[in-house]
């Protein structure tokens, strides 16, 4: 992997924010800014819109909880995260989480970078730094088909997309 030699400074969070899975995610740093070394996402999550259990084939994933409470299930073990706590998941671990509070804010670190592209392709540009309107429910069939193709491309395995609410 190439080492990045340029300084990157995010000036406009809204320009990098997208509505995804009932929340709003700000892509603070992507492969383009880090020479593929990592990506960093600030994810604002809603209770009831969590991902189904899944396994990453290519990247480690770490979570720094900024606000709220999350309950992770990782390879059959549970980990309760409170504000300020951190959890690292090596690639190949089967995991999911539940938002235990109405909302939660978490930094998601992916190493190496790349998977953020899937999230960007499955999301819509945000017009505010707040949760999108509307109610949670199953996404449209065409979105689910795109998600399945992208999951295969990015090595996301053992996932049941019928459980997604967005």
C-alpha positions as CSV (number, residue, x, y, z in Angstrom):
1,X,0.0,0.0,0.0
2,X,1.2,3.5,-0.9
3,X,1.9,5.9,2.0
4,X,0.0,9.1,1.9
5,X,2.1,12.2,1.9
6,X,-0.5,14.9,1.8
7,X,-2.3,16.5,4.6
8,X,-6.1,16.1,4.5
9,X,-8.5,18.4,6.3
10,X,-12.3,18.0,6.2
11,X,-13.9,21.5,6.1
12,X,-17.5,20.7,5.2
13,X,-19.1,17.8,7.0
14,X,-22.4,18.1,5.2
15,X,-20.8,17.7,1.8
16,X,-19.5,14.3,3.0
17,X,-22.7,13.2,4.8
18,X,-25.2,10.7,3.4
19,X,-28.5,9.1,4.6
20,X,-27.9,5.4,5.1
21,X,-30.0,2.7,6.9
22,X,-32.2,5.2,8.6
23,X,-29.3,7.3,9.9
24,X,-26.8,9.8,8.6
25,X,-23.2,8.9,8.0
26,X,-20.3,11.3,7.5
27,X,-17.4,9.9,5.6
28,X,-14.6,11.7,7.4
29,X,-11.8,10.0,5.5
30,X,-11.9,7.5,2.6
31,X,-9.4,5.5,0.6
32,X,-8.8,8.6,-1.6
33,X,-7.5,10.6,1.4
34,X,-5.6,7.9,3.1
35,X,-3.9,6.1,0.2
36,X,-6.2,3.1,0.9
37,X,-4.8,2.6,4.4
38,X,-8.1,3.2,6.3
39,X,-11.5,4.9,6.2
40,X,-13.2,6.7,9.1
41,X,-17.0,7.2,9.3
42,X,-19.0,9.0,11.9
43,X,-22.3,7.1,11.9
44,X,-25.4,8.4,13.6
45,X,-27.6,5.4,14.1
46,X,-31.3,4.9,15.0
47,X,-32.6,2.1,17.2
48,X,-34.2,-0.5,14.9
49,X,-32.1,0.2,11.9
50,X,-29.1,-2.0,12.7
51,X,-27.3,-4.3,10.3
52,X,-28.0,-8.0,10.2
53,X,-25.2,-10.2,11.4
54,X,-22.4,-10.5,8.9
55,X,-18.7,-11.2,8.4
56,X,-16.1,-9.0,6.7
57,X,-13.6,-10.8,4.5
58,X,-11.2,-8.0,3.8
59,X,-11.1,-5.4,6.6
60,X,-10.8,-5.0,10.3
61,X,-13.5,-2.9,11.8
62,X,-13.3,-0.8,15.0
63,X,-15.9,1.2,16.8
64,X,-15.4,4.2,19.1
65,X,-18.8,5.0,20.8
66,X,-19.3,8.8,21.1
67,X,-22.9,8.7,22.4
68,X,-25.6,6.2,23.2
69,X,-25.3,2.5,24.0
70,X,-24.6,-0.4,21.7
71,X,-24.8,-4.1,22.3
72,X,-22.5,-6.2,20.0
73,X,-22.8,-9.9,19.4
74,X,-19.4,-11.1,18.1
75,X,-18.9,-14.8,17.3
76,X,-21.6,-15.7,19.9
77,X,-20.2,-13.4,22.7
78,X,-21.8,-10.1,23.7
79,X,-20.1,-6.8,24.4
80,X,-22.0,-3.8,25.8
81,X,-20.5,-0.5,24.7
82,X,-21.1,2.6,26.7
83,X,-20.2,6.2,25.7
84,X,-16.4,6.5,25.4
85,X,-15.8,2.7,24.9
86,X,-14.0,1.1,22.0
87,X,-14.3,-2.3,20.3
88,X,-12.0,-3.8,17.6
89,X,-13.2,-6.6,15.3
90,X,-10.6,-8.4,13.2
91,X,-11.7,-9.5,9.7
92,X,-13.5,-12.9,9.7
93,X,-15.5,-12.3,12.9
94,X,-19.3,-12.8,12.6
95,X,-21.0,-9.8,14.2
96,X,-23.9,-7.5,14.6
97,X,-25.1,-4.9,17.0
98,X,-28.2,-3.4,18.5
99,X,-28.7,0.3,19.4
100,X,-30.0,0.2,23.0
101,X,-30.8,4.0,23.1
102,X,-33.1,5.8,20.7
103,X,-29.9,7.0,18.8
104,X,-26.2,6.4,19.0
105,X,-23.2,8.1,17.4
106,X,-20.1,6.0,16.7
107,X,-16.8,6.4,14.8
108,X,-16.3,3.4,12.5
109,X,-12.7,2.7,11.4
110,X,-12.1,0.3,8.5
111,X,-8.7,-1.0,7.7
112,X,-7.8,-1.2,4.9
113,X,-10.1,1.3,3.3
114,X,-12.5,0.4,0.5
115,X,-15.8,-0.8,2.1
116,X,-16.9,2.8,2.5
117,X,-17.6,2.7,-1.2
118,X,-20.4,0.2,-0.7
119,X,-22.0,2.4,1.9
120,X,-21.7,5.4,-0.3
121,X,-23.2,3.6,-3.3
122,X,-26.2,2.4,-1.2
123,X,-26.9,5.8,0.4
124,X,-28.3,9.2,-0.7
125,X,-26.7,12.6,-0.2
126,X,-27.9,14.3,3.0
127,X,-29.3,17.8,3.0
128,X,-28.9,18.2,6.8
129,X,-26.8,16.8,9.7
130,X,-29.8,15.1,11.2
131,X,-31.8,11.9,10.8
132,X,-33.8,11.6,7.6
133,X,-37.6,11.7,7.9
134,X,-39.9,8.8,7.4
135,X,-40.5,5.5,9.1
136,X,-38.2,2.4,9.1
137,X,-39.2,-0.5,7.0
138,X,-37.8,-3.0,4.4
139,X,-35.9,-1.3,1.6
140,X,-37.2,-1.6,-2.0
141,X,-36.3,-4.8,-3.9
142,X,-34.0,-3.0,-6.3
143,X,-32.0,-1.6,-3.4
144,X,-31.7,-5.1,-1.9
145,X,-30.4,-6.5,-5.2
146,X,-27.8,-3.8,-5.4
147,X,-26.8,-4.4,-1.8
148,X,-26.4,-8.2,-2.4
149,X,-24.2,-7.5,-5.5
150,X,-22.1,-5.0,-3.6
151,X,-21.8,-7.3,-0.5
152,X,-20.4,-10.0,-2.8
153,X,-18.0,-7.6,-4.4
154,X,-16.7,-6.3,-1.0
155,X,-16.5,-9.7,0.7
156,X,-19.5,-9.3,3.1
157,X,-20.6,-12.8,3.9
158,X,-23.2,-14.7,6.0
159,X,-25.8,-11.9,5.9
160,X,-29.6,-12.1,5.6
161,X,-30.7,-8.9,3.9
162,X,-34.3,-9.6,4.6
163,X,-33.6,-8.3,8.1
164,X,-32.6,-4.8,6.9
165,X,-34.8,-1.9,7.9
166,X,-33.9,1.5,6.4
